[in-house]
Amino acid sequence: MFTTISWTYGVEIDFTKGSDKLTGKLTLQDDGICLDEIQEYQALILTTSAEQADKDSAHAKKESALGKRITGHEEDCETLMQEAIGLID
């Protein structure tokens, strides 16, 4: 004869406190390979209230930066991405 023991655990999570706001402001450590700037840009472009002309300019800089990254010019990529972020932040 076998006995089955069943344990039940309950976890209560309080979602009524704290902040669920998405601000677009990220604190990322500089990784030296342009990835942190790319991630910050992607978060900001979703939440920015920048003018469309600035968004378009930022997009062009991002595309140029990605080209630099693909060819191994990480410092140039970081510089261009920082300029793009400055346009939409």
Phi and psi restraints in degrees (value plus and minus 20) as a CYANA .aco file:
   2 PHE   PHI    -133.5   -93.5
   2 PHE   PSI     126.8   166.8
   3 THR   PHI    -134.9   -94.9
   3 THR   PSI     111.8   151.8
   4 THR   PHI    -123.3   -83.3
   4 THR   PSI     107.4   147.4
   5 ILE   PHI    -130.6   -90.6
   5 ILE   PSI     108.5   148.5
   6 SER   PHI    -138.0   -98.0
   6 SER   PSI     107.0   147.0
   7 TRP   PHI    -127.9   -87.9
   7 TRP   PSI     115.9   155.9
   8 THR   PHI    -139.3   -99.3
   8 THR   PSI     110.5   150.5
   9 TYR   PHI    -136.1   -96.1
   9 TYR   PSI     119.4   159.4
  10 GLY   PHI    -137.1   -97.1
  10 GLY   PSI     116.5   156.5
  11 VAL   PHI    -144.7  -104.7
  11 VAL   PSI     106.4   146.4
  12 GLU   PHI    -127.8   -87.8
  12 GLU   PSI     108.8   148.8
  13 ILE   PHI    -139.2   -99.2
  13 ILE   PSI     107.6   147.6
  14 ASP   PHI    -116.4   -76.4
  14 ASP   PSI      89.3   129.3
  15 PHE   PHI    -117.3   -77.3
  15 PHE   PSI     -11.1    28.9
  16 THR   PHI    -107.7   -67.7
  16 THR   PSI     -30.4     9.6
  17 LYS   PHI    -136.3   -96.3
  17 LYS   PSI     138.4   178.4
  18 GLY   PHI      76.5   116.5
  18 GLY   PSI    -192.0  -152.0
  19 SER   PHI    -143.6  -103.6
  19 SER   PSI     109.6   149.6
  20 ASP   PHI    -129.3   -89.3
  20 ASP   PSI      -4.5    35.5
  21 LYS   PHI     -94.8   -54.8
  21 LYS   PSI     117.5   157.5
  22 LEU   PHI    -118.1   -78.1
  22 LEU   PSI      91.5   131.5
  23 THR   PHI    -118.2   -78.2
  23 THR   PSI     -38.7     1.3
  24 GLY   PHI      64.0   104.0
  24 GLY   PSI     -26.7    13.3
  25 LYS   PHI    -110.0   -70.0
  25 LYS   PSI      97.4   137.4
  26 LEU   PHI    -135.5   -95.5
  26 LEU   PSI     125.7   165.7
  27 THR   PHI    -129.6   -89.6
  27 THR   PSI      83.0   123.0
  28 LEU   PHI    -137.0   -97.0
  28 LEU   PSI     122.4   162.4
  29 GLN   PHI    -100.3   -60.3
  29 GLN   PSI     117.8   157.8
  30 ASP   PHI     -86.0   -46.0
  30 ASP   PSI      98.2   138.2
  31 ASP   PHI    -113.6   -73.6
  31 ASP   PSI     -27.5    12.5
  32 GLY   PHI      55.7    95.7
  32 GLY   PSI     -19.9    20.1
  33 ILE   PHI    -145.3  -105.3
  33 ILE   PSI       2.0    42.0
  34 CYS   PHI      55.0    95.0
  34 CYS   PSI     -29.5    10.5
  35 LEU   PHI     -86.1   -46.1
  35 LEU   PSI     -58.5   -18.5
  36 ASP   PHI     -85.5   -45.5
  36 ASP   PSI     -57.0   -17.0
  37 GLU   PHI     -87.6   -47.6
  37 GLU   PSI     -58.7   -18.7
  38 ILE   PHI     -83.4   -43.4
  38 ILE   PSI     -64.0   -24.0
  39 GLN   PHI     -84.6   -44.6
  39 GLN   PSI     -61.6   -21.6
  40 GLU   PHI     -84.5   -44.5
  40 GLU   PSI     -62.4   -22.4
  41 TYR   PHI     -79.6   -39.6
  41 TYR   PSI     -66.3   -26.3
  42 GLN   PHI     -81.3   -41.3
  42 GLN   PSI     -56.6   -16.6
  43 ALA   PHI     -93.0   -53.0
  43 ALA   PSI     -61.3   -21.3
  44 LEU   PHI     -88.8   -48.8
  44 LEU   PSI     -59.0   -19.0
  45 ILE   PHI     -83.0   -43.0
  45 ILE   PSI     -45.2    -5.2
  46 LEU   PHI     -97.9   -57.9
  46 LEU   PSI     -43.9    -3.9
  47 THR   PHI    -139.5   -99.5
  47 THR   PSI     -21.6    18.4
  48 THR   PHI     -91.0   -51.0
  48 THR   PSI     130.3   170.3
  49 SER   PHI    -129.3   -89.3
  49 SER   PSI      -0.1    39.9
  50 ALA   PHI     -86.3   -46.3
  50 ALA   PSI     135.8   175.8
  51 GLU   PHI     -84.5   -44.5
  51 GLU   PSI     134.7   174.7
  52 GLN   PHI     -80.8   -40.8
  52 GLN   PSI     -55.5   -15.5
  53 ALA   PHI     -82.5   -42.5
  53 ALA   PSI     -60.3   -20.3
  54 ASP   PHI     -87.6   -47.6
  54 ASP   PSI     -59.0   -19.0
  55 LYS   PHI     -82.5   -42.5
  55 LYS   PSI     -61.4   -21.4
  56 ASP   PHI     -85.5   -45.5
  56 ASP   PSI     -62.1   -22.1
  57 SER   PHI     -84.4   -44.4
  57 SER   PSI     -61.5   -21.5
  58 ALA   PHI     -83.5   -43.5
  58 ALA   PSI     -59.8   -19.8
  59 HIS   PHI     -83.1   -43.1
  59 HIS   PSI     -62.7   -22.7
  60 ALA   PHI     -82.6   -42.6
  60 ALA   PSI     -61.5   -21.5
  61 LYS   PHI     -85.4   -45.4
  61 LYS   PSI     -59.6   -19.6
  62 LYS   PHI     -81.8   -41.8
  62 LYS   PSI     -64.8   -24.8
  63 GLU   PHI     -81.5   -41.5
  63 GLU   PSI     -61.5   -21.5
  64 SER   PHI     -84.6   -44.6
  64 SER   PSI     -61.3   -21.3
  65 ALA   PHI     -82.5   -42.5
  65 ALA   PSI     -62.1   -22.1
  66 LEU   PHI     -84.0   -44.0
  66 LEU   PSI     -55.2   -15.2
  67 GLY   PHI     -82.9   -42.9
  67 GLY   PSI     -60.6   -20.6
  68 LYS   PHI     -84.4   -44.4
  68 LYS   PSI     -60.5   -20.5
  69 ARG   PHI     -85.3   -45.3
  69 ARG   PSI     -61.7   -21.7
  70 ILE   PHI     -81.4   -41.4
  70 ILE   PSI     -54.5   -14.5
  71 THR   PHI    -108.4   -68.4
  71 THR   PSI     -13.9    26.1
  72 GLY   PHI      69.2   109.2
  72 GLY   PSI      -9.2    30.8
  73 HIS   PHI    -118.0   -78.0
  73 HIS   PSI      53.2    93.2
  74 GLU   PHI     -82.8   -42.8
  74 GLU   PSI     -59.7   -19.7
  75 GLU   PHI     -84.9   -44.9
  75 GLU   PSI     -60.6   -20.6
  76 ASP   PHI     -85.0   -45.0
  76 ASP   PSI     -58.3   -18.3
  77 CYS   PHI     -81.1   -41.1
  77 CYS   PSI     -67.6   -27.6
  78 GLU   PHI     -80.4   -40.4
  78 GLU   PSI     -63.0   -23.0
  79 THR   PHI     -81.7   -41.7
  79 THR   PSI     -66.9   -26.9
  80 LEU   PHI     -86.0   -46.0
  80 LEU   PSI     -59.3   -19.3
  81 MET   PHI     -87.4   -47.4
  81 MET   PSI     -57.1   -17.1
  82 GLN   PHI     -84.2   -44.2
  82 GLN   PSI     -57.4   -17.4
  83 GLU   PHI     -85.7   -45.7
  83 GLU   PSI     -61.6   -21.6
  84 ALA   PHI     -82.8   -42.8
  84 ALA   PSI     -62.5   -22.5
  85 ILE   PHI     -84.2   -44.2
  85 ILE   PSI     -60.2   -20.2
  86 GLY   PHI     -80.3   -40.3
  86 GLY   PSI     -50.7   -10.7
  87 LEU   PHI     -92.5   -52.5
  87 LEU   PSI     -50.1   -10.1
  88 ILE   PHI    -130.9   -90.9
  88 ILE   PSI     -25.0    15.0
